[in-house]
Amino acid sequence: QVQLVESGGGLVQPGGSLRLSCAASGSIVSIYAMGWYRQAPGKQRELVAGITSAGSTNYADSVEGRFTISRDNAKNTVYLQMNSLKPEDTAVYYCNAEILQMSDLRRMYDYWGQGSQVTVSS
């Protein structure tokens, strides 16, 4: 009933930029926290950046000052602007959202996007 669809991944040279988008659709009442995670080969999934419904943000130390998370509540969409990309940023990036949906108003549900490959290489 609810899905998150990501777009915007790809191959970029070191120092370059990419913008990821993640749009939520379905029987949504409200979206609370949204975030971006990443998982590199052989590593655990880690939080990259998060944003609350009020717009408060937090970032992993490794991306602070280079990445910016934002959201458009009218479009149920979260973005991740990635600048000054480094090879160590190479990973599959996943968006995440805590959603209150029409079918069950008693609790929020956690949803994930399909994953977007970001490769930083010369």
C-alpha positions as CSV (number, residue, x, y, z in Angstrom):
1,Q,0.0,0.0,0.0
2,V,2.9,2.3,0.6
3,Q,6.1,2.4,-1.3
4,L,9.3,4.4,-1.5
5,V,10.9,4.9,-5.0
6,E,14.4,6.2,-5.3
7,S,16.1,7.9,-8.2
8,G,19.3,9.7,-9.0
9,G,22.2,7.3,-8.4
10,G,25.0,6.7,-10.8
11,L,28.7,7.0,-11.5
12,V,30.6,10.2,-10.7
13,Q,34.2,11.3,-10.5
14,P,35.8,12.2,-7.2
15,G,34.9,15.7,-6.3
16,G,31.6,15.5,-8.2
17,S,28.0,15.8,-7.1
18,L,24.9,13.7,-7.2
19,R,21.4,14.2,-5.9
20,L,19.2,11.4,-4.7
21,S,15.4,11.6,-4.5
22,C,13.0,9.3,-2.7
23,A,9.2,9.7,-3.2
24,A,6.7,8.0,-1.0
25,S,3.3,7.1,-2.4
26,G,0.2,5.1,-1.3
27,S,-2.3,5.5,1.5
28,I,-0.2,7.9,3.6
29,V,-1.6,9.9,6.5
30,S,1.6,11.3,7.7
31,I,5.4,10.9,7.4
32,Y,7.6,11.4,10.4
33,A,11.3,10.9,10.3
34,M,13.0,10.3,6.9
35,G,16.5,9.4,6.3
36,W,19.2,8.0,4.0
37,Y,21.4,5.0,4.8
38,R,24.1,3.4,2.8
39,Q,25.8,0.0,2.6
40,A,29.2,-0.6,1.1
41,P,30.3,-4.1,0.1
42,G,31.3,-6.1,3.1
43,K,30.1,-3.4,5.5
44,Q,27.0,-2.9,7.6
45,R,24.3,-0.5,6.6
46,E,24.9,2.9,8.2
47,L,22.9,6.1,8.7
48,V,24.1,8.9,6.4
49,A,21.6,11.6,7.3
50,G,18.2,12.0,8.9
51,I,15.5,14.7,9.0
52,T,12.4,15.0,11.2
53,S,9.0,16.2,10.1
54,A,9.9,19.6,11.6
55,G,13.1,19.8,9.6
56,S,15.7,19.0,12.1
57,T,18.7,17.2,10.6
58,N,21.5,15.1,11.6
59,Y,24.5,13.7,9.7
60,A,27.2,11.1,10.0
61,D,30.5,12.6,10.8
62,S,31.9,11.3,7.5
63,V,29.5,13.3,5.4
64,E,29.0,16.4,7.5
65,G,29.6,19.6,5.5
66,R,29.4,17.7,2.1
67,F,25.9,16.2,2.1
68,T,22.6,17.9,2.6
69,I,19.3,16.2,3.4
70,S,16.0,18.0,2.7
71,R,12.4,17.1,2.3
72,D,9.3,18.4,0.5
73,N,6.3,17.4,2.7
74,A,3.8,18.4,0.0
75,K,5.4,15.9,-2.3
76,N,6.2,13.2,0.3
77,T,9.8,13.3,-1.0
78,V,13.2,13.4,0.7
79,Y,16.4,14.4,-1.1
80,L,20.1,13.9,-0.5
81,Q,22.4,16.4,-2.2
82,M,25.9,14.9,-2.2
83,N,28.9,17.2,-3.0
84,S,32.6,16.7,-2.9
85,L,32.1,13.0,-3.3
86,K,34.9,10.6,-2.4
87,P,35.6,7.0,-3.5
88,E,34.7,5.9,0.1
89,D,31.2,7.2,-0.5
90,T,30.7,4.4,-2.9
91,A,27.7,2.3,-1.7
92,V,24.1,1.4,-2.2
93,Y,22.0,4.2,-0.8
94,Y,18.6,3.5,0.8
95,C,15.9,5.9,1.9
96,N,13.8,5.2,4.9
97,A,10.6,6.7,6.2
98,E,8.4,6.3,9.3
99,I,4.9,6.4,7.9
100,L,1.4,6.5,9.4
101,Q,-0.8,4.8,6.9
102,M,-4.6,4.6,6.4
103,S,-4.9,0.9,7.0
104,D,-3.5,1.1,10.6
105,L,-3.7,4.4,12.5
106,R,-2.4,2.8,15.7
107,R,1.2,2.8,14.8
108,M,3.9,4.0,12.4
109,Y,5.5,1.6,9.9
110,D,9.1,1.6,8.7
111,Y,9.5,1.6,4.9
112,W,12.6,1.3,2.7
113,G,13.4,2.3,-0.8
114,Q,14.8,-0.1,-3.4
115,G,18.3,1.1,-3.1
116,S,20.4,3.3,-5.5
117,Q,24.0,2.5,-6.5
118,V,26.4,5.4,-6.1
119,T,29.9,4.8,-7.5
120,V,32.6,7.4,-7.1
121,S,35.5,6.6,-9.3
122,S,37.9,8.2,-11.8
